Amino acid sequence: MQNLDLSGNGIGPRGIIALSNRLKKLPVLHKLNLSGNDIGPDGAMALSTHLEKLAALQNLDLSNNQLDPTSGTAVGKALALVTSLTALDIRGQDIGDGVWSVMSALLPRAAQLRVGPDGAVRVAIGVTDAGTSYMTLSGGKGLGPYGAGRLAVLLREACPPLLTALNLSENDVAPEGTAALFAHLEKLAALQNLDLSGNGIGPDGAKALSAHLKKLSALQNLDL
């Protein structure tokens, strides 16, 4: 079996726990849709302990399942081991700081990253844009200075070699967030397009930018 769609079936925590125990019998599963099943934190925790067994998984939909920060973090850590994954949807629930764990799992293979002012995150995987993943920042808001700092740390750790486009426009990053970002962006050797418009970076942010900009050797387009 390559595709399994169980969306909107009210599986709940008990059902997903039973399913998780059988995932090892689906080694060639490419697509798994569990959206709208109210699996909750317990179900997501159980699922996370078995995800690494899906070595061929490319597309996973966990949207609208009442995950919380703890279970979101567990899912993110598990997905870091599923290197075949190119598309993930985990929207429709507030996973709090769990979103950083999920992003961390995807960033090493990301070609494009967009964070919108409403907290909507879009990650395109692979040089051929093979798939797109979606998630939402806590509270449905943009990054702000704190989020910019968290993202900067993830970019430093992941150092995504394929990332060519980064769009953080209208995220209220402010000068301090800009400084945090540019302290690590120099590691993005393939970055060609950078959009930081509408962030009120001010003189201090511009100073941080000028200090690091020359290190982005592949950069072709910059929007402030």
C-alpha positions in Angstrom: 0.0 0.0 0.0 1.3 3.4 -1.0 -1.6 5.8 -0.1 -3.7 5.7 3.0 -6.5 8.3 3.5 -8.3 8.1 6.9 -9.2 11.8 7.0 -12.4 12.9 8.9 -13.1 9.5 10.3 -13.2 10.4 14.0 -10.4 7.9 14.8 -9.5 9.6 18.1 -6.6 8.7 20.4 -7.4 5.0 20.8 -7.7 4.5 17.1 -4.5 6.2 16.2 -2.7 4.2 18.9 -3.9 1.0 17.4 -2.9 2.2 13.9 0.5 3.3 15.0 1.4 -0.2 16.2 0.8 -1.4 12.6 2.8 1.2 10.7 5.8 -1.1 10.5 3.8 -3.3 8.2 3.6 -0.4 5.7 7.2 0.1 4.6 6.4 1.5 1.2 3.7 3.9 2.3 4.1 7.3 0.5 1.1 9.3 1.6 -0.7 9.2 4.9 -3.7 11.5 5.6 -5.0 11.6 9.2 -6.5 15.1 9.1 -9.6 15.9 11.1 -9.5 12.9 13.4 -9.2 14.6 16.8 -6.3 12.3 17.7 -5.2 14.7 20.4 -1.9 14.9 22.3 -1.9 11.2 23.3 -2.6 10.0 19.8 0.1 12.2 18.4 2.6 11.1 21.0 1.9 7.4 20.1 2.2 8.2 16.4 5.5 10.0 16.8 7.1 6.9 18.3 6.4 4.9 15.1 6.9 7.5 12.3 10.5 6.6 11.7 9.4 3.2 10.5 7.8 4.8 7.5 11.0 5.1 5.5 9.3 5.9 2.2 6.8 8.4 3.5 6.6 11.6 1.4 3.3 13.2 2.4 1.8 13.5 5.9 -1.4 15.4 6.8 -1.9 15.9 10.5 -4.0 19.0 10.3 -7.0 19.7 12.6 -6.1 17.1 15.2 -5.9 19.0 18.5 -2.2 18.6 19.0 -0.5 20.6 21.8 3.0 22.0 22.2 4.4 18.7 23.7 3.0 16.4 21.1 3.9 18.8 18.3 7.5 18.8 19.5 7.5 15.0 19.6 6.2 14.8 16.0 8.8 17.3 14.9 11.6 15.2 16.4 10.3 12.0 14.9 10.0 13.6 11.4 13.7 14.6 11.5 14.3 10.9 11.0 11.9 10.6 8.0 14.2 12.0 5.4 11.9 11.1 2.5 9.2 13.5 3.6 8.6 16.4 1.2 5.1 17.6 2.3 3.6 18.1 5.7 0.4 19.8 6.9 0.1 20.4 10.6 -2.2 23.4 10.5 -5.5 23.9 12.4 -4.1 23.6 15.9 -1.9 25.7 18.2 1.2 23.6 18.8 3.0 26.5 20.4 6.8 26.1 20.6 6.3 22.7 18.9 6.4 24.6 15.6 10.1 25.1 16.0 10.7 21.4 16.3 8.7 20.7 13.1 10.5 23.5 11.3 13.9 22.1 12.5 13.0 18.7 10.9 12.2 20.3 7.5 14.8 23.1 7.2 17.8 21.0 6.3 16.1 20.1 3.0 14.3 23.4 2.4 14.6 25.3 -0.8 12.2 28.1 0.1 10.9 29.5 3.4 8.0 31.9 3.8 6.6 33.2 7.1 3.5 35.4 6.7 2.3 38.2 9.0 -0.5 35.9 10.1 1.9 33.3 11.3 1.4 31.0 8.3 4.6 29.1 7.5 5.3 27.6 4.1 8.4 25.4 3.5 9.2 24.2 0.0 11.4 21.1 -0.1 14.0 20.2 -2.6 15.6 21.9 -5.6 12.7 21.0 -7.8 10.1 22.2 -5.2 9.1 18.6 -4.8 6.6 19.3 -2.0 5.4 22.0 0.3 4.8 21.9 4.0 2.4 24.1 6.1 2.2 25.1 9.7 1.2 28.1 11.8 3.1 30.0 14.5 1.5 30.2 17.9 -1.3 32.7 18.2 -1.6 33.2 14.5 0.9 36.1 14.5 4.1 36.9 12.7 7.6 36.2 14.0 8.3 39.4 16.0 11.8 39.8 17.5 11.5 36.7 19.6 10.5 34.5 16.7 13.2 36.0 14.5 15.7 35.0 17.1 14.4 31.4 17.3 14.4 31.1 13.5 18.0 32.4 13.4 19.1 29.6 15.7 17.3 27.0 13.6 18.9 28.4 10.4 22.3 28.3 12.1 21.8 24.7 13.2 20.3 23.4 10.0 22.4 25.5 7.7 20.1 24.4 4.7 22.4 24.0 1.7 19.5 24.3 -0.8 17.7 27.4 0.6 17.5 30.0 -2.1 14.6 32.1 -1.0 13.7 33.5 2.4 10.6 35.7 2.8 10.0 37.2 6.2 8.1 40.4 5.1 5.6 42.1 7.4 6.7 40.1 10.5 7.5 43.0 12.9 11.0 41.6 13.2 12.3 45.1 14.4 16.0 46.0 14.8 16.8 43.4 17.4 15.3 40.6 15.4 17.1 41.7 12.3 20.4 41.7 14.2 19.7 38.1 15.4 18.9 36.9 11.9 21.9 38.4 10.2 24.3 37.0 12.7 23.5 33.6 11.2 22.3 34.2 7.6 25.9 34.3 6.4 25.8 30.5 6.6 23.2 30.3 3.8 25.6 29.9 0.9 22.8 29.4 -1.7 20.5 32.2 -0.6 19.5 34.3 -3.7 16.3 36.1 -2.7 15.7 37.8 0.7 12.6 39.8 1.6 12.6 41.6 4.9 10.3 44.4 3.8 7.8 46.0 6.2 9.7 45.0 9.4 10.7 48.4 10.7 14.3 47.4 11.0 15.4 51.1 11.6 19.0 52.4 11.7 20.2 49.6 14.0 18.8 46.9 11.8 20.3 48.5 8.8 23.7 48.6 10.5 23.4 44.9 11.3 22.5 44.2 7.7 25.4 46.1 6.3 27.9 44.2 8.5 26.8 40.8 7.2 25.4 41.5 3.7 28.7 41.1 1.9 29.0 37.5 3.3 25.9 36.4 1.3 27.8 35.8 -1.8 25.0 34.3 -3.8 22.4 37.0 -3.0 20.8 38.5 -6.0 17.6 40.2 -4.7 17.1 42.0 -1.4 13.8 43.7 -0.5 13.8 46.0 2.6 
